[in-house]
Amino acid sequence: MYLPRTLSDFARQAAESFPSLLVTGARQVGKTTLLRELCEPGRAYVTLDDPLVLELAREDPALFLQRFPPPVLIDEVQYAPQLFPHIKRAVDQVRRPGQFWLTGSQSFHLMRNVAESLAGRVAIVRLLGLSQREAQGRGAEPVGSFLPTPSQLATRAAGATALDLRALYRTIWRGAFPAIVADARLDRDLYYGSYLQTYLQRDLRDLARVGDELAFQRFLRGTAARTGQLLNVADLARDVDVAPNTARAWLSILETSGLIYLLPPWHSNLGKRLLKTPKLYFLDTGLCAYLTQWSTPETLEAGAMSGAILETWAIAEMLKSYWHQGRMAPFHYYRDKDQREIDLMIEADGVLHPIEIKKTAVPGRDALRGIAALAGLGAPVGPGAVLCLAPEPTPLSESVTAVPFGWL
């Protein structure tokens, strides 16, 4: 069963404007399915997961492109970086939109080769797992990227599905990979166990040149356990018993592979944002819950990670609303010297929109404590929101509204 993806419209427009289109993201988020759904008659499909095809692409890339001439969809292109100079040559000879459609799990090697060979010739879009709206079959509905303005909230209210505590944590626990969303009968533990063995340990272990497989497994679990927290590389390295430099290298690989997201802090000085500690989020909560060994949605909801994984899910949903429309996500978190915090600030046209994420159906005035800190920053502040389990939107102040999670 194909569930419409929000990224489809942007990907189609990009393919009509650029000679090449690259869809990146973690394994099994639906990159190939998306592009095959958009394929016009006459476009060939070839996957580099096939060992014989991969050997040809590596050993004789010129012959490969003769055998599979454009228009063509090349799947998992990161396995054959030898193709990129030849794709560049083919694109420069015939400047026609949509010649090469490519998919690849993000990695240093893939993005470096794209930057070197296809700069100015390729549109790059990022795909995550299914958003809440996509999982409901409403991915084609134009709702725009999430922003807590009255007009945007009104658009999202139309047709929004209520999410109570039980349904929300079941969604979080199962995760957003298309295969597991589309088939409610699919055993969650079996799926993630296979995913870990088949993709993560093969792709990421090889990319990271991991010598100790058990250490890498500990690192994955240690990283998952820190979702929603400030990133402390030294503590993470110590707890999983690897060197700090190794931990930094592995974190970079997880980030470029589309498995984690590092949320930068907000500061009025852009340079200082680059120096302060980011917050770490796993981009799929189902994989995160599996790695941290929560056996049911109920134990996850009642456990120590309950708040952090809820925040992780909400951040990922808002990211999808931007990335799946081909937009950068201008996201930051805020923390001051008095420990006042704001979970997320979305910066739009120079205006800050504060967002808090709370596991409550009746947010109180304390939910606004961090937001009140913005008054002294000297930056324009727009409408804000407290995302929560409230069944209906409720004004909490003149500019802040309690917004149901189902509206994301």
C-alpha positions in Angstrom: 0.0 0.0 0.0 1.5 3.4 -1.1 0.9 6.3 1.3 1.2 9.7 -0.4 4.3 11.6 0.6 4.4 15.3 1.1 7.8 15.5 -0.6 6.3 14.4 -3.9 5.3 17.8 -5.2 8.6 19.4 -4.4 10.6 16.5 -5.8 8.6 16.7 -9.0 9.3 20.4 -9.3 13.0 19.9 -8.6 13.2 17.2 -11.2 11.7 19.7 -13.7 14.3 22.3 -12.9 17.6 20.3 -12.4 19.4 17.7 -14.6 19.8 15.5 -11.5 17.7 14.8 -8.4 19.1 13.2 -5.3 16.8 12.0 -2.5 18.7 11.2 0.7 17.7 9.8 4.0 18.2 6.7 6.2 17.6 3.3 4.9 14.0 2.1 4.5 12.3 5.6 4.8 10.8 5.2 1.4 13.2 7.0 -1.0 13.0 4.4 -3.8 9.2 4.0 -3.4 8.7 7.8 -3.6 10.7 8.1 -6.9 9.3 5.0 -8.5 5.8 6.4 -7.8 6.8 9.6 -9.6 8.6 7.8 -12.5 7.3 8.6 -16.0 7.1 5.8 -18.7 10.5 5.1 -20.2 12.6 5.9 -17.2 14.8 2.9 -16.4 15.4 1.7 -12.8 18.6 0.1 -11.5 19.7 -0.7 -8.0 23.3 -0.9 -6.8 22.2 -3.4 -4.2 22.6 -5.9 -7.0 26.2 -7.2 -6.7 26.6 -7.7 -10.5 25.3 -4.2 -11.4 27.4 -2.7 -8.6 30.6 -4.3 -10.0 29.9 -2.9 -13.4 29.2 0.6 -12.0 32.5 0.5 -10.1 34.7 -1.2 -12.7 33.4 0.4 -15.9 31.1 3.4 -15.1 31.1 4.6 -18.7 29.7 1.2 -19.9 27.2 1.3 -17.0 25.8 4.6 -18.3 25.7 3.2 -21.8 23.7 0.2 -20.6 21.4 2.4 -18.4 21.2 5.7 -20.3 19.1 8.6 -19.0 16.3 9.1 -18.1 17.3 6.6 -15.3 16.7 6.1 -11.6 19.8 4.8 -9.8 19.2 3.4 -6.4 21.8 3.5 -3.5 24.2 5.5 -5.6 26.6 5.9 -2.7 28.0 2.5 -3.3 29.6 3.6 -6.6 31.2 7.0 -6.3 33.0 6.3 -9.6 29.7 7.1 -11.4 29.6 10.8 -10.4 32.2 12.2 -12.8 30.5 10.3 -15.7 27.1 11.6 -14.6 28.5 15.1 -14.6 29.9 14.6 -18.1 26.5 13.3 -19.4 24.6 16.2 -17.8 27.0 18.8 -19.2 26.6 17.3 -22.7 22.8 17.5 -22.7 21.5 20.1 -20.3 18.0 18.6 -19.9 16.0 18.5 -16.6 15.4 15.2 -14.9 18.0 13.0 -16.6 19.3 11.3 -13.5 17.2 10.5 -10.4 19.4 9.2 -7.6 18.7 7.8 -4.1 21.3 7.4 -1.4 21.6 6.9 2.3 23.4 10.0 3.4 27.1 9.6 4.2 30.3 11.6 4.1 31.4 9.8 0.9 28.1 10.4 -0.9 27.8 14.1 -0.1 31.4 14.8 -0.8 31.2 13.2 -4.3 28.0 15.1 -5.0 29.5 18.4 -3.9 32.6 17.8 -6.0 31.0 16.5 -9.2 27.4 17.7 -9.4 27.5 21.1 -7.8 24.9 23.3 -9.5 23.6 20.3 -11.4 21.6 18.4 -8.7 18.7 19.2 -6.4 19.1 17.5 -3.0 16.1 16.7 -0.9 15.9 14.9 2.4 13.3 12.3 3.4 12.4 11.0 6.8 10.0 8.4 7.9 6.3 8.9 7.6 4.8 12.0 9.2 1.7 11.7 11.3 -0.3 13.1 8.4 1.3 10.8 5.8 0.6 7.8 8.0 -3.1 8.8 7.9 -3.0 8.9 4.1 -3.1 12.7 4.1 0.4 13.5 2.9 -0.8 15.2 -0.3 -2.9 17.8 1.5 -1.2 21.2 1.4 -0.9 22.4 5.0 2.5 24.2 4.9 5.4 23.9 7.3 4.5 24.0 11.0 4.3 27.5 12.6 2.1 28.4 15.5 0.4 31.3 13.8 -3.4 31.6 13.8 -3.6 31.0 10.1 -1.3 28.0 10.1 -3.1 26.4 13.1 -6.5 26.9 11.4 -5.2 25.1 8.3 -3.9 22.2 10.4 -7.1 22.0 12.5 -9.1 20.9 9.4 -9.3 17.2 9.5 -6.9 16.8 12.4 -7.1 13.4 14.2 -7.3 13.4 18.0 -4.4 11.6 19.7 -5.0 10.4 23.3 -2.2 9.2 25.5 -2.5 5.6 24.6 -2.6 6.2 20.8 0.2 8.7 21.0 2.7 6.4 22.8 1.8 3.5 20.5 2.6 5.7 17.5 5.9 6.7 19.2 6.8 3.1 20.2 6.2 1.6 16.7 8.0 4.4 14.9 7.6 5.9 11.4 9.2 3.6 8.9 6.7 3.0 6.1 6.9 -0.8 6.3 5.9 -0.8 10.0 3.3 1.9 9.6 1.6 0.3 6.6 1.2 -3.1 8.3 -0.1 -3.1 11.8 0.4 -6.9 12.0 4.2 -6.6 11.4 6.1 -7.6 14.6 7.9 -4.5 15.8 10.8 -6.2 17.5 11.4 -8.5 14.5 11.4 -5.5 12.2 13.8 -3.4 14.2 16.1 -6.4 15.0 16.3 -7.1 11.3 16.9 -3.5 10.5 19.7 -3.2 13.0 21.4 -6.3 11.6 20.8 -5.8 7.9 21.3 -2.0 7.5 22.8 -0.3 10.5 25.5 -2.8 11.2 26.4 -3.4 7.6 26.3 0.2 6.3 27.3 2.2 9.3 29.9 -0.3 10.6 31.7 -0.3 7.3 31.4 3.5 6.9 32.8 4.0 10.4 35.5 1.3 10.0 34.3 -0.3 13.2 36.7 -2.9 14.5 34.7 -3.7 17.7 31.1 -4.5 16.8 30.0 -4.8 20.4 31.4 -1.3 21.1 29.4 0.1 18.2 26.2 -1.5 19.4 26.8 0.0 22.9 27.3 3.3 21.2 24.0 3.1 19.3 22.2 2.2 22.5 24.0 4.9 24.5 23.1 7.5 21.9 19.4 6.4 21.8 19.3 6.7 25.6 20.3 10.4 25.4 17.6 11.5 23.0 16.1 14.8 24.0 19.2 15.7 26.1 22.1 18.1 25.7 24.9 16.3 23.9 27.9 15.6 26.2 30.4 13.7 24.0 32.8 13.0 26.9 30.1 11.4 29.1 28.7 9.4 26.1 32.2 8.1 25.3 33.0 7.2 28.9 29.7 5.3 29.3 30.1 3.2 26.2 33.9 2.8 26.7 35.2 4.4 23.5 37.6 7.3 22.9 36.0 10.8 22.7 37.3 11.2 19.1 35.7 7.9 18.1 32.4 9.0 19.7 32.5 12.3 17.7 33.3 10.5 14.5 30.4 8.0 15.0 28.0 10.8 15.9 28.8 12.6 12.7 28.1 9.4 10.8 24.8 8.9 12.5 23.8 12.5 11.7 24.8 12.4 8.0 23.1 9.0 7.7 19.8 10.5 8.8 19.4 8.7 12.1 20.0 11.6 14.5 19.4 15.3 14.5 21.4 17.9 16.4 19.4 20.9 17.4 21.6 24.0 17.8 21.1 26.6 20.6 19.7 30.0 19.8 21.9 33.1 20.3 21.6 36.6 18.8 25.1 36.1 17.5 25.1 33.5 14.7 28.8 32.6 15.4 28.0 31.7 19.0 25.3 29.3 17.9 28.0 27.2 16.3 30.0 26.9 19.5 27.4 26.0 22.1 26.2 22.5 22.9 23.4 21.1 20.7 20.6 18.8 21.8 20.5 15.3 20.4 17.4 13.7 18.9 16.8 10.3 17.3 14.8 10.8 14.2 12.8 7.6 14.5 11.3 7.0 17.9 10.5 3.4 17.2 14.1 2.6 16.6 15.1 4.6 19.6 12.6 2.8 21.9 13.8 -0.6 20.5 17.5 0.3 21.2 16.6 1.3 24.7 14.6 -1.9 25.2 11.2 -0.6 26.0 9.0 -3.7 25.4 5.6 -2.1 25.2 4.0 1.4 24.6 2.7 1.3 28.2 6.2 0.7 29.8 7.6 3.4 27.6 4.9 5.9 28.6 5.4 5.1 32.3 9.2 4.9 32.2 12.1 7.3 32.7 12.3 8.2 29.0 8.6 9.1 28.7 9.1 12.9 28.4 12.3 12.8 26.4 10.9 10.5 23.7 7.7 12.5 23.5 9.8 15.6 22.9 11.8 13.7 20.3 8.7 12.6 18.4 7.3 16.2 18.3 10.6 17.6 17.1 10.8 15.0 14.4 7.2 15.7 13.3 8.0 19.4 12.9 11.2 18.7 11.1 9.2 16.6 8.6 6.8 19.5 7.9 9.8 21.5 6.7 12.1 18.9 5.1 9.3 17.1 3.3 8.5 20.4 1.5 12.1 21.0 0.5 12.7 23.7 3.1 15.4 24.2 5.7 14.2 24.0 9.3 15.2 27.2 11.1 15.1 25.4 14.5 16.9 26.2 17.8 16.4 25.6 21.5 16.9 28.2 24.2 18.6 28.0 27.6 19.8 31.0 29.7 22.1 31.3 32.7 19.0 31.1 35.0 18.2 27.6 33.5 15.1 28.9 31.8 14.5 26.8 28.7 12.4 26.7 25.6 12.2 23.3 23.9 12.1 24.8 20.3 12.2 28.2 18.7 11.3 28.5 15.0 12.8 31.6 13.4 10.7 32.8 10.5 11.5 36.1 8.8 13.5 37.3 11.8 10.6 36.6 14.2 11.0 33.9 17.0 8.1 31.5 17.6 8.6 29.7 20.9 7.3 26.1 21.3 7.1 24.0 24.5 6.4 20.3 24.5 4.5 19.0 27.5 3.1 15.6 28.6 -0.1 17.1 30.0 -3.7 17.6 29.0 -4.0 20.8 31.0 -0.8 23.0 30.8 -0.5 25.6 33.5 1.2 28.9 33.8 4.5 27.2 34.5 4.6 26.1 30.9 5.2 29.7 30.0 8.1 30.3 32.3 10.7 29.8 29.6 8.8 31.7 26.9 8.6 34.7 29.3 12.4 34.9 29.2 12.3 36.0 25.5 11.0 39.4 26.5 14.6 40.5 27.5 16.3 39.3 24.3 15.5 42.2 22.1 14.4 40.0 19.2 10.9 40.1 17.7 8.7 37.4 19.2 5.6 36.0 17.4 2.8 33.6 18.4 4.0 30.6 20.4 2.5 27.2 21.3 2.5 24.6 24.0 2.1 21.2 22.3 0.3 18.9 24.7 -2.5 16.3 25.1 -5.3 18.9 25.3 -8.3 17.8 23.2 -8.9 21.3 21.9 -6.7 24.4 21.4 -6.8 26.7 24.5 -5.3 30.2 24.8 -2.8 30.3 27.6 -1.8 34.0 27.2 -2.2 36.7 24.6 0.3 35.1 22.3 0.6 31.4 23.4 -1.9 28.7 22.6 -2.1 25.1 23.9 -2.1 23.0 20.7 -3.1 19.3 20.5 -0.4 16.9 19.3 -2.8 15.7 16.7 -2.4 19.0 14.9 1.2 18.4 14.0 
